[in-house]
Amino acid sequence: MFLQKQLSKALILLIILSVSIVGLFSFIVLEDYYLKSVKADLLSDALLARDIIGPYLADAKQQSLQNKVEFISLQINKNITVIQRGVVIADSKNPMRCGMKEPVISGSLTQLFTFPSFPDIWKRQMFFIEVPGVLPEAPFIVRVSTPLVQVKETILKISLVIVIAALLSGIAALFFSIRFSKRIVSPIKEMIRVTKEFSRGNFTELIQTRSDNELGELGDTLNFMAARLEKSLQELDDRTTKMEAILRGMVDGVLAVDNTGRILLVNPAAEKMFNISAKNASGRHLIEVIRNYELNEFINASLKKGIVSFKELILLPGEQILRVHVSPFRDYSGKTFGIVAVIRDITELRRLEKVRSDFVANVSHELRTPLTSIKGFVETLLDGAYKDPNLAKRFLNIIDFETGRLYRLINDLLDLSQLETNQVKLNMENVKLPVIIEEIMMIFDVRLKEKNLSFSTHFPENLPEVKADPDWLRQVFINLVDNAVKFTPRNGKIWIEAAEKGNFVEIRVCDTGIGIPKEDIPRLFERFYRVDKARSRQMGGTGLGLSIVKHIIKSLGGEIKVESKVGEGSKFIFLLQKAD
């Protein structure tokens, strides 16, 4: 609208200026033409009057001359004055002037005729021309005049016609200029409207080009640009979507900051790692969001140096071990304007490395102890102890016991390795728990009687069957009952409970044993972990039994936990899926 107003104003001013110039020029030309026409007419009439009056003047009397002049005046519709020797001798308009002196305007009788100058026209009442005539007696002058009012009126009429014509022309030109400006501005307004839609990301509507001029070319160019822009935005959106999907799917945390230390990007893994919100963190300084001095100092130092580097640090209060890898990102000129940090939580990795290290140390220790004992007794026997039958038998029994420990340890290690790597093939069947428990009671019958331990079961009559591998489930009960027998004092109690719980059957293996300290419970299912190492080893334990139990239960689709109090006993509780 503004452009149309400005264009209309410019066109109107141009039209007014053009019409004014044309009108003024027309007025000057027409006025000049009209005055020249009047002058020519006066000259023609004056010459005619002179030619008629000249011969008549020599013979006529005063009255006859006056009548003749009046007659000619009526014929040419102009006033005629005849002057001789500076005296009016005849006047068609006012006969009373006869005999009055009348100066000759020309000032000389030698001129053929004279006119007043055009600027004098508007100062006089009459417009006249003087024509000299020659007689033998004396020269004379014929003055033909017309009232200036008529000339002025005619000029004013001409001026009025010019003004009216100029106004009509101006109005017509104004109308067409407005139409013309609308015709020019309308496609521009359409382009503006459509380009606003482009700016909002709406590329469905294109500019309709209706001409082959510059505006049409501009419209086609804008349409082409919109198509390119839409394609570029789509590609950018696709890349952004892929990048967001990658960042969301990354286990590692990603943190990007600009060269002032303000956060640009935080992925979900980093949000979880530092317990922050990406929305609240964006645009804020790193130290405001993550209050870890070591991390901030490392990132700031990397920003200053502009080099790739990494560092391990501990994040409190959870004592997470983080490996931070930072890399600067640069603009086209190579100037560093930010840095991206990839943060990996290696707490579990370090824990597993420690577990592996402990496992190797424990396996080495567990293997070395019986082997050292066996080697020592074999050397003793070789040195001559075999000659004493009683001593030899005692040493051989010890060797047999240690060999049994080695055999059990190796079997447990193999079982655990298979369970941890999911190499065990499970033969899932519908298993009746009372049948399995009855077999377990028979296995431990002798040991139970040796310590005078009571063993009982508490099963509801309608206890459903469970879905499990019978052999591996039997191993679970053997390991749990074996521990209960080992760590329950004489005259104690051991019992097994079972109850339906949703889609599972909850099983409890309970005892009134020595119990487990609270601080040892979280590590109870780790390999080679013993609450009382000396006592466990003395009883022939490998330290792998509970770890095997945990992995068997997990393979069967269940889970296990422990409830225990020192001096009161323990409860190992696990869930198994009900049979179909």
C-alpha positions as CSV (number, residue, x, y, z in Angstrom):
1,M,0.0,0.0,0.0
2,F,2.9,2.4,0.8
3,L,4.5,1.7,-2.5
4,Q,1.2,2.3,-4.4
5,K,0.8,5.6,-2.5
6,Q,4.3,6.7,-3.2
7,L,4.0,5.7,-6.9
8,S,0.7,7.5,-7.2
9,K,2.1,10.6,-5.6
10,A,5.0,10.6,-8.0
11,L,2.7,10.1,-11.0
12,I,0.3,12.8,-9.8
13,L,3.1,15.3,-9.3
14,L,4.5,14.4,-12.7
15,I,1.1,14.8,-14.3
16,I,0.5,18.2,-12.6
17,L,3.9,19.4,-13.7
18,S,3.4,18.1,-17.2
19,V,-0.1,19.5,-17.5
20,S,1.0,22.9,-16.1
21,I,3.9,23.1,-18.5
22,V,1.8,22.0,-21.5
23,G,-1.0,24.4,-20.4
24,L,1.3,27.3,-19.9
25,F,3.0,26.6,-23.2
26,S,-0.4,26.3,-25.0
27,F,-1.6,29.5,-23.4
28,I,1.5,31.4,-24.6
29,V,1.3,29.9,-28.1
30,L,-2.5,30.5,-28.4
31,E,-2.2,34.0,-27.0
32,D,0.5,34.9,-29.4
33,Y,-1.4,33.3,-32.3
34,Y,-4.6,35.2,-31.3
35,L,-2.9,38.5,-31.0
36,K,-1.2,38.1,-34.3
37,S,-4.5,37.2,-35.8
38,V,-6.1,40.4,-34.3
39,K,-3.2,42.4,-35.5
40,A,-3.4,41.0,-39.0
41,D,-7.2,41.7,-39.0
42,L,-6.7,45.3,-37.8
43,L,-4.0,45.8,-40.4
44,S,-6.2,44.5,-43.2
45,D,-9.1,46.6,-42.1
46,A,-6.9,49.7,-41.7
47,L,-5.5,49.3,-45.2
48,L,-8.9,48.9,-46.6
49,A,-10.2,51.9,-44.7
50,R,-7.3,54.0,-45.9
51,D,-7.7,53.0,-49.5
52,I,-11.4,54.0,-49.3
53,I,-11.0,57.1,-47.3
54,G,-7.9,58.5,-49.2
55,P,-9.7,59.4,-52.4
56,Y,-12.8,60.4,-50.6
57,L,-10.8,62.7,-48.3
58,A,-9.7,65.0,-51.1
59,D,-13.2,65.9,-52.3
60,A,-15.6,65.3,-49.4
61,K,-16.8,67.7,-46.9
62,Q,-16.4,67.2,-43.2
63,Q,-19.9,65.8,-42.7
64,S,-19.6,63.5,-45.7
65,L,-16.3,62.2,-44.4
66,Q,-17.7,61.6,-41.0
67,N,-20.6,59.6,-42.5
68,K,-18.3,57.6,-44.6
69,V,-16.1,56.7,-41.7
70,E,-19.1,55.7,-39.6
71,F,-20.3,53.5,-42.5
72,I,-17.0,51.8,-42.9
73,S,-16.8,51.3,-39.1
74,L,-20.1,49.6,-39.1
75,Q,-18.9,47.3,-41.9
76,I,-15.7,46.2,-40.2
77,N,-17.1,46.4,-36.6
78,K,-14.1,48.5,-35.5
79,N,-13.6,52.1,-34.5
80,I,-12.0,54.4,-37.1
81,T,-10.2,57.7,-36.5
82,V,-8.8,59.9,-39.2
83,I,-6.0,62.3,-38.2
84,Q,-4.5,65.0,-40.4
85,R,-1.9,67.6,-39.3
86,G,-2.3,66.3,-35.7
87,V,-6.1,67.1,-35.7
88,V,-8.9,64.6,-35.7
89,I,-11.0,65.2,-38.8
90,A,-13.3,62.2,-38.4
91,D,-14.1,59.6,-35.6
92,S,-16.7,56.9,-36.0
93,K,-17.2,56.4,-32.4
94,N,-17.2,60.0,-31.1
95,P,-17.8,62.7,-33.7
96,M,-17.4,65.4,-31.0
97,R,-13.7,64.8,-31.1
98,C,-13.4,66.3,-34.6
99,G,-11.2,69.3,-34.5
100,M,-9.4,68.1,-31.4
101,K,-5.7,67.6,-31.4
102,E,-4.6,64.0,-31.4
103,P,-1.0,63.0,-31.1
104,V,0.3,60.3,-33.4
105,I,1.3,57.2,-31.3
106,S,4.0,56.2,-33.8
107,G,5.7,59.5,-33.7
108,S,6.5,59.4,-37.4
109,L,4.5,59.5,-40.5
110,T,7.1,57.6,-42.5
111,Q,6.2,54.3,-40.9
112,L,3.7,52.2,-42.7
113,F,1.8,51.2,-39.5
114,T,2.4,50.8,-35.8
115,F,1.2,48.7,-32.9
116,P,1.6,48.9,-29.2
117,S,3.9,46.3,-27.7
118,F,2.3,43.3,-26.2
119,P,3.1,44.1,-22.6
120,D,1.2,47.4,-23.2
121,I,-1.9,45.6,-24.2
122,W,-3.0,45.1,-20.6
123,K,-2.3,48.7,-19.7
124,R,-4.6,50.2,-22.4
125,Q,-8.3,50.2,-23.1
126,M,-8.0,49.9,-26.8
127,F,-6.1,47.8,-29.2
128,F,-5.3,49.9,-32.4
129,I,-3.2,50.2,-35.5
130,E,-2.2,53.4,-37.4
131,V,-1.8,53.4,-41.2
132,P,-0.4,56.5,-42.9
133,G,-1.9,57.8,-46.1
134,V,-0.4,60.3,-48.6
135,L,-2.3,63.2,-50.3
136,P,-1.0,66.1,-52.3
137,E,-2.4,68.6,-49.8
138,A,-1.2,66.8,-46.6
139,P,-0.6,63.3,-45.3
140,F,-3.1,61.7,-43.1
141,I,-3.4,58.7,-40.7
142,V,-6.1,56.2,-40.4
143,R,-6.3,54.6,-36.9
144,V,-8.4,51.4,-36.6
145,S,-9.0,50.2,-33.1
146,T,-11.0,47.7,-31.3
147,P,-11.9,47.6,-27.6
148,L,-9.3,45.7,-25.6
149,V,-12.1,44.2,-23.5
150,Q,-12.9,41.9,-26.4
151,V,-9.3,40.8,-26.7
152,K,-9.0,40.3,-23.0
153,E,-12.3,38.3,-22.9
154,T,-11.2,36.2,-25.8
155,I,-7.8,35.5,-24.2
156,L,-9.5,34.7,-20.9
157,K,-11.8,32.3,-22.7
158,I,-8.8,30.7,-24.4
159,S,-7.2,30.5,-20.9
160,L,-10.3,28.9,-19.5
161,V,-10.5,26.4,-22.2
162,I,-6.9,25.5,-21.7
163,V,-7.4,25.2,-17.9
164,I,-10.5,23.1,-18.3
165,A,-8.7,20.9,-20.9
166,A,-5.7,20.7,-18.5
167,L,-8.0,19.7,-15.6
168,L,-9.8,17.1,-17.7
169,S,-6.5,15.8,-19.0
170,G,-5.2,15.8,-15.5
171,I,-8.2,13.9,-14.1
172,A,-8.0,11.4,-16.9
173,A,-4.3,11.0,-16.5
174,L,-4.8,10.7,-12.7
175,F,-7.4,8.0,-13.2
176,F,-5.1,6.1,-15.6
177,S,-2.1,6.7,-13.4
178,I,-3.9,5.1,-10.4
179,R,-5.0,2.2,-12.6
180,F,-1.4,2.0,-13.9
181,S,0.1,2.1,-10.4
182,K,-2.3,-0.5,-9.2
183,R,-1.4,-2.7,-12.2
184,I,2.3,-2.3,-11.2
185,V,1.8,-2.5,-7.4
186,S,-0.7,-5.4,-7.5
187,P,1.8,-8.1,-8.5
188,I,4.4,-6.6,-6.1
189,K,1.8,-6.8,-3.3
190,E,1.1,-10.4,-4.3
191,M,4.9,-11.1,-4.3
192,I,5.2,-9.6,-0.8
193,R,2.2,-11.7,0.5
194,V,3.6,-14.9,-1.0
195,T,7.2,-14.2,0.2
196,K,5.8,-13.7,3.7
197,E,4.3,-17.2,3.4
198,F,7.8,-18.4,2.2
199,S,9.3,-16.8,5.4
200,R,6.8,-18.8,7.5
201,G,7.9,-22.0,5.8
202,N,4.8,-22.4,3.6
203,F,6.0,-23.1,0.0
204,T,2.7,-24.6,-1.3
205,E,1.6,-21.2,-2.8
206,L,3.7,-19.8,-5.6
207,I,3.7,-16.4,-7.3
208,Q,1.4,-16.2,-10.3
209,T,3.3,-14.5,-13.1
210,R,1.1,-12.9,-15.8
211,S,3.6,-11.0,-17.9
212,D,7.0,-11.3,-19.5
213,N,8.4,-8.1,-18.1
214,E,10.8,-7.5,-15.3
215,L,8.0,-8.2,-12.7
216,G,7.3,-11.5,-14.3
217,E,11.0,-12.4,-14.3
218,L,11.2,-11.4,-10.7
219,G,8.2,-13.6,-9.8
220,D,9.8,-16.6,-11.6
221,T,13.1,-15.9,-9.8
222,L,11.3,-15.8,-6.4
223,N,9.5,-19.1,-7.2
224,F,12.7,-20.7,-8.2
225,M,14.4,-19.4,-5.1
226,A,11.5,-20.7,-3.0
227,A,11.8,-24.1,-4.5
228,R,15.6,-24.2,-3.8
229,L,14.9,-22.8,-0.3
230,E,12.3,-25.5,0.4
231,K,14.6,-28.2,-0.8
232,S,17.5,-26.8,1.3
233,L,15.2,-26.5,4.4
234,Q,14.0,-30.0,3.9
235,E,17.5,-31.3,3.6
236,L,18.5,-29.3,6.7
237,D,15.4,-30.6,8.5
238,D,16.3,-34.2,7.5
239,R,19.9,-33.7,8.7
240,T,18.6,-32.1,11.9
241,T,16.2,-35.0,12.5
242,K,18.9,-37.5,11.9
243,M,21.3,-35.6,14.1
244,E,18.7,-35.4,16.9
245,A,17.9,-39.1,16.5
246,I,21.6,-39.9,16.7
247,L,22.1,-37.7,19.8
248,R,19.0,-39.2,21.5
249,G,20.2,-42.7,20.8
250,M,23.8,-42.1,22.0
251,V,24.7,-43.7,25.3
252,D,27.5,-41.1,25.6
253,G,26.6,-37.6,26.8
254,V,27.2,-34.8,24.3
255,L,27.7,-31.2,25.5
256,A,28.4,-28.3,23.1
257,V,29.5,-24.8,24.3
258,D,30.4,-21.6,22.4
259,N,33.7,-19.8,22.8
260,T,32.2,-17.8,25.8
261,G,31.4,-20.9,27.7
262,R,27.6,-20.8,27.1
263,I,25.8,-24.1,26.5
264,L,24.6,-24.7,22.9
265,L,23.4,-28.3,23.1
266,V,22.8,-31.1,25.6
267,N,21.7,-34.5,24.6
268,P,19.4,-36.8,26.7
269,A,22.3,-38.9,27.9
270,A,24.1,-35.8,29.2
271,E,20.9,-34.6,30.8
272,K,20.6,-37.9,32.7
273,M,24.3,-38.0,33.5
274,F,24.4,-34.5,35.1
275,N,20.7,-34.4,36.2
276,I,20.0,-31.2,34.2
277,S,17.4,-30.1,31.7
278,A,18.5,-29.1,28.1
279,K,15.8,-26.5,27.9
280,N,16.9,-24.7,31.1
281,A,20.6,-25.2,30.3
282,S,20.6,-23.7,26.8
283,G,22.3,-20.3,26.6
284,R,23.6,-20.4,30.2
285,H,27.2,-20.6,31.3
286,L,28.5,-24.1,31.9
287,I,29.5,-23.4,35.5
288,E,26.0,-22.3,36.3
289,V,24.5,-25.6,35.1
290,I,27.2,-28.2,36.0
291,R,28.9,-27.3,39.2
292,N,32.0,-29.4,38.7
293,Y,35.2,-27.3,38.8
294,E,37.4,-29.9,37.2
295,L,35.1,-30.3,34.2
296,N,34.7,-26.6,33.7
297,E,38.5,-26.0,34.0
298,F,39.2,-28.7,31.5
299,I,36.7,-27.4,28.9
300,N,37.8,-23.8,29.3
301,A,41.5,-24.9,28.9
302,S,40.5,-26.8,25.7
303,L,38.7,-23.8,24.4
304,K,41.8,-21.6,24.8
305,K,44.1,-24.2,23.3
306,G,41.7,-25.2,20.5
307,I,43.0,-28.8,20.5
308,V,41.5,-32.3,20.8
309,S,42.0,-33.7,24.3
310,F,40.5,-36.1,26.8
311,K,40.5,-36.6,30.6
312,E,39.0,-38.8,33.2
313,L,37.4,-37.2,36.2
314,I,35.1,-38.2,39.1
315,L,31.6,-36.6,39.3
316,L,30.3,-36.2,42.8
317,P,28.2,-37.1,44.8
318,G,27.7,-40.4,43.0
319,E,31.4,-40.9,42.3
320,Q,30.7,-41.5,38.7
321,I,33.9,-41.9,36.7
322,L,33.7,-40.0,33.4
323,R,35.9,-40.0,30.4
324,V,35.6,-36.6,28.7
325,H,36.7,-36.2,25.1
326,V,36.6,-32.6,23.7
327,S,37.1,-31.4,20.2
328,P,36.8,-27.8,18.9
329,F,34.6,-26.8,16.0
330,R,35.7,-24.1,13.7
331,D,34.2,-21.8,11.1
332,Y,35.2,-21.5,7.5
333,S,38.1,-19.3,8.4
334,G,39.5,-21.8,10.8
335,K,38.6,-19.8,13.9
336,T,37.4,-21.8,16.9
337,F,33.9,-20.7,18.0
338,G,33.0,-23.5,20.3
339,I,33.8,-27.0,21.6
340,V,31.9,-30.3,21.7
341,A,32.5,-32.7,24.6
342,V,31.6,-36.4,24.4
343,I,31.3,-37.7,27.9
344,R,31.2,-41.4,28.6
345,D,30.3,-42.9,32.0
346,I,33.0,-45.5,32.5
347,T,32.0,-46.2,36.1
348,E,30.6,-49.7,35.2
349,L,33.6,-50.3,33.0
350,R,36.0,-49.6,35.8
351,R,33.9,-51.7,38.1
352,L,34.0,-54.6,35.6
353,E,37.7,-54.1,35.2
354,K,38.0,-54.4,39.0
355,V,35.7,-57.4,39.1
356,R,37.8,-59.0,36.3
357,S,41.0,-58.2,38.2
358,D,39.5,-59.5,41.4
359,F,38.3,-62.6,39.6
360,V,41.7,-63.4,38.1
361,A,43.3,-62.8,41.5
362,N,40.6,-64.9,43.3
363,V,40.8,-67.7,40.7
364,S,44.6,-67.7,41.0
365,H,44.3,-67.8,44.8
366,E,41.6,-70.5,44.8
367,L,43.7,-72.6,42.4
368,R,47.0,-72.0,44.1
369,T,45.9,-72.8,47.6
370,P,44.8,-76.4,46.9
371,L,47.6,-77.0,44.4
372,T,50.2,-75.8,46.9
373,S,48.7,-78.1,49.5
374,I,48.6,-81.0,47.1
375,K,52.2,-80.3,45.9
376,G,53.4,-80.1,49.5
377,F,51.9,-83.4,50.6
378,V,53.0,-85.1,47.4
379,E,56.6,-84.0,48.0
380,T,56.3,-85.2,51.6
381,L,55.2,-88.5,50.4
382,L,58.0,-88.7,47.9
383,D,60.5,-87.9,50.6
384,G,59.5,-91.1,52.4
385,A,56.3,-90.4,54.2
386,Y,54.6,-93.1,52.1
387,K,56.5,-95.7,54.2
388,D,54.3,-94.8,57.2
389,P,50.8,-96.2,56.3
390,N,48.9,-94.0,58.7
391,L,50.7,-90.8,57.7
392,A,50.4,-91.7,54.0
393,K,46.7,-92.3,54.3
394,R,46.2,-89.0,56.1
395,F,48.1,-87.1,53.4
396,L,46.2,-88.9,50.6
397,N,42.9,-88.0,52.2
398,I,44.0,-84.3,52.3
399,I,45.1,-84.6,48.7
400,D,41.7,-86.1,47.8
401,F,39.9,-83.3,49.6
402,E,41.9,-80.6,47.8
403,T,41.5,-82.3,44.5
404,G,37.7,-82.3,45.1
405,R,37.9,-78.6,45.8
406,L,39.7,-78.1,42.5
407,Y,37.2,-80.2,40.7
408,R,34.2,-78.3,42.1
409,L,35.9,-75.0,41.5
410,I,36.5,-75.8,37.8
411,N,33.0,-77.1,37.3
412,D,31.6,-74.0,39.0
413,L,33.7,-71.8,36.8
414,L,32.6,-73.6,33.6
415,D,28.9,-73.4,34.7
416,L,29.2,-69.7,35.5
417,S,31.0,-68.9,32.2
418,Q,28.2,-70.7,30.3
419,L,25.5,-68.9,32.2
420,E,27.1,-65.4,31.9
421,T,27.6,-65.8,28.1
422,N,24.1,-67.3,27.6
423,Q,25.6,-70.5,26.2
424,V,23.4,-72.7,28.3
425,K,20.6,-74.5,26.5
426,L,17.6,-74.6,28.8
427,N,15.1,-77.4,28.6
428,M,12.1,-75.5,29.9
429,E,9.4,-77.8,31.4
430,N,6.5,-77.5,33.8
431,V,8.1,-78.4,37.1
432,K,6.4,-79.4,40.3
433,L,8.2,-77.8,43.2
434,P,7.4,-80.4,45.9
435,V,9.0,-83.1,43.7
436,I,12.2,-81.1,43.3
437,I,12.4,-80.3,47.1
438,E,11.8,-83.9,48.0
439,E,14.9,-84.8,46.0
440,I,16.9,-82.0,47.7
441,M,15.9,-83.4,51.2
442,M,17.2,-86.8,50.2
443,I,20.5,-85.3,49.0
444,F,21.1,-83.4,52.3
445,D,19.5,-86.0,54.7
446,V,22.9,-87.2,56.1
447,R,24.3,-83.7,56.7
448,L,21.0,-82.5,58.2
449,K,21.1,-85.4,60.7
450,E,24.7,-84.7,61.5
451,K,23.9,-81.2,62.7
452,N,20.4,-82.1,64.0
453,L,18.8,-79.5,61.6
454,S,15.1,-79.6,60.9
455,F,14.0,-79.2,57.2
456,S,10.4,-78.4,56.3
457,T,8.3,-77.1,53.4
458,H,5.3,-74.7,53.5
459,F,3.4,-75.0,50.2
460,P,-0.3,-74.3,49.6
461,E,-2.3,-77.2,48.3
462,N,-3.0,-75.5,45.0
463,L,0.5,-74.3,44.3
464,P,0.9,-74.0,40.5
465,E,3.8,-75.6,38.6
466,V,6.6,-73.4,37.5
467,K,8.3,-73.0,34.1
468,A,11.9,-74.0,34.5
469,D,14.8,-76.3,33.5
470,P,14.6,-79.1,36.2
471,D,18.4,-79.7,36.3
472,W,19.3,-76.0,36.7
473,L,16.4,-75.4,39.2
474,R,17.7,-78.4,41.2
475,Q,21.2,-76.7,41.2
476,V,19.6,-73.5,42.6
477,F,18.1,-75.4,45.5
478,I,21.3,-77.4,46.1
479,N,23.4,-74.3,46.3
480,L,21.0,-72.4,48.6
481,V,20.3,-75.4,50.9
482,D,24.0,-76.2,51.0
483,N,24.8,-72.6,52.3
484,A,21.9,-72.9,54.8
485,V,23.3,-76.2,56.1
486,K,26.9,-74.8,56.3
487,F,26.0,-71.6,58.2
488,T,23.2,-72.8,60.4
489,P,24.3,-73.9,63.9
490,R,23.3,-77.3,65.3
491,N,19.7,-77.7,66.2
492,G,18.7,-75.0,63.8
493,K,15.9,-74.8,61.3
494,I,15.8,-74.7,57.5
495,W,12.5,-74.4,55.6
496,I,11.3,-73.6,52.1
497,E,8.1,-71.5,51.4
498,A,6.3,-71.0,48.2
499,A,3.3,-68.9,47.2
500,E,1.5,-67.7,44.1
501,K,2.2,-64.0,43.2
502,G,0.6,-62.8,40.0
503,N,2.2,-64.5,37.0
504,F,5.0,-65.8,39.2
505,V,5.6,-68.1,42.1
506,E,7.6,-66.6,45.0
507,I,10.0,-69.1,46.7
508,R,11.8,-68.5,50.0
509,V,14.7,-70.5,51.2
510,C,15.0,-69.6,54.9
511,D,17.2,-70.6,57.8
512,T,18.0,-69.6,61.4
513,G,21.7,-69.4,60.7
514,I,24.4,-66.8,61.6
515,G,23.0,-64.2,59.2
516,I,24.7,-61.8,56.9
517,P,25.9,-58.3,57.8
518,K,23.9,-55.5,56.1
519,E,27.0,-54.1,54.4
520,D,27.8,-57.4,52.8
521,I,24.4,-58.0,51.2
522,P,24.9,-55.8,48.0
523,R,28.0,-57.8,47.1
524,L,26.7,-61.2,48.1
525,F,26.2,-62.5,44.6
526,E,29.6,-61.4,43.3
527,R,32.0,-64.1,42.2
528,F,34.3,-65.3,45.0
529,Y,32.8,-63.0,47.5
530,R,32.7,-64.5,51.0
531,V,31.3,-63.0,54.2
532,D,33.6,-65.2,56.3
533,K,36.4,-66.2,53.9
534,A,38.3,-68.5,56.3
535,R,35.2,-70.4,57.4
536,S,33.8,-70.7,53.9
537,R,37.1,-72.1,52.5
538,Q,37.3,-74.5,55.5
539,M,33.9,-75.8,54.6
540,G,34.9,-76.4,51.0
541,G,33.1,-73.5,49.4
542,T,34.3,-72.1,46.1
543,G,32.7,-68.6,46.5
544,L,30.8,-69.1,43.2
545,G,27.6,-70.8,44.4
546,L,25.5,-67.7,44.9
547,S,26.8,-66.1,41.7
548,I,25.7,-69.2,39.9
549,V,22.3,-69.1,41.6
550,K,21.8,-65.5,40.5
551,H,22.6,-66.2,36.8
552,I,20.4,-69.4,36.8
553,I,17.4,-67.5,38.1
554,K,18.0,-64.7,35.6
555,S,18.2,-67.2,32.8
556,L,14.9,-68.7,33.9
557,G,13.3,-65.2,33.7
558,G,13.2,-64.5,37.4
559,E,15.0,-62.4,40.0
560,I,16.5,-63.1,43.5
561,K,17.1,-61.0,46.6
562,V,18.2,-61.5,50.2
563,E,16.8,-60.5,53.6
564,S,19.0,-61.2,56.6
565,K,19.8,-60.2,60.1
566,V,23.0,-61.2,61.9
567,G,22.2,-63.8,64.6
568,E,18.7,-64.4,63.3
569,G,19.1,-66.0,59.9
570,S,18.6,-65.4,56.3
571,K,15.9,-65.6,53.6
572,F,16.8,-66.0,49.9
573,I,13.7,-65.0,47.9
574,F,13.3,-65.5,44.2
575,L,10.5,-65.5,41.6
576,L,9.9,-68.1,38.9
577,Q,7.3,-67.8,36.1
578,K,4.1,-69.9,36.4
579,A,3.6,-72.7,34.0
580,D,1.2,-72.1,31.1
